Amino acid sequence: MSRAAVFDFLDACRDDRRLLQAFSGRNLPELLHHARIRGWRFDESELAGVAGEMEVGRIIEVLGEPIDAHSSLWPKMWGRTHLEYVVNELWCALTIDQRQRIMFPRIHQLIFAKPKPGMSEAEFQHYWVHVHSPNFASKIPQIRRYLVDTRVPLAGERGEPLFSGIAEIWLENEEQQLASLQTPEFLEGARRDEPNWAAFWGTVVLDTNTDVLLPGPTLTAYPTWIKLVVLLKRREDLALPEFRQRMLKVQAPKAQQLTGLQRYLQCHVKDSFYDVGEPPFDGVAMYWFNTLADLEHAMTTEVWSELREVEATFVETKYRHHLALKEHWIIGPS
């Protein structure tokens, strides 16, 4: 199975209207079956993922609208099959640059970490930002952007935090990612340094595709705002494509109503992570506020309560975690 097969299939339907008509008359299981017979081997998740990414790009970048029930894109579905809508309204409307970004998405890697035994959170964060990152991790040539997020305590928090920080790394593609893991800068530098500061056995790594749903102000090298990161795991009875669709079409509209929200994005764990098992989380939502006080106020509002209720319809609430963070750009943001 592969996303590349989805792109080839959509190209074929665009170029051959009889083919489009033939497949438009089939339900989803039939479409997948007959596509495989013709050599296009993709699954429901891959097809839904590509369609969802095109919808997000169209609504935000082209129409300049929030993702909610009132988008002017949705009436474009009326009077046609879903495949006709995907091919004619989404795929055919992409610019070359937009198509390249969908076909070859950058990897947004999230690394959640905590201190090694005997090291305080403050010592851990200082070492990560001022020693490990500039001296080791940032030397890996394939890394395009590198951001370290350090945890900030929230009012009312109790107990030991699940994580004390996050590294966010952007790479061009999987080939570049594999090459980075074979460099001396990683093997003899960053990896060898990990035991000096991190409880590496408790580290969680997620490779994600990211949807920027509220771009917000221009990113700067020395940000002062506060970011809230929420980790989500889908319900056991919910298929992965449905989880992603609910994040984009149910959670996103409510999230963008939060008081004081400046920037908002969603990170969806890449399909490749499910080839070898079940990752601990399926998605990550990120929210930016100007100050910690603004964030804490937003978390007391009715909209926040409603957002949590919405999430509870498609996530396992016992695996829902959040942490407030301060950003430290090591490479980037430009």
Secondary structure, DSSP 4 states (H G I P E B T S, - for coil): --HHHHHHHHHHHHH-HHHHHHHHTS-HHHHHHHHHHTT----HHHHHHHHHHHHHHIIIIIS---SSTT-TTGGGGTTS-HHHIIIIIIITT--HHHHHHHHSPPEEEEEEE-BPTT--HHHHHHHIIIIIHHHTGGG-TT-SEEEEEEEEPPTT--S--S-SEEEEEEES-HHHHHHHTTSHIIIIIIHHHGGGTB-GGG-EEEEEEEEEEE--SPP-SS---EEEEEEE-B-TTS-HHHHHHHIIIIIHHHHTTSTTEEEEEEEEE-GGGGSSS--S-SEEEEEEESSHHHHHHHTTSHHHHHHHHHHTTTB-GGG-EEEEEEEEEEE---
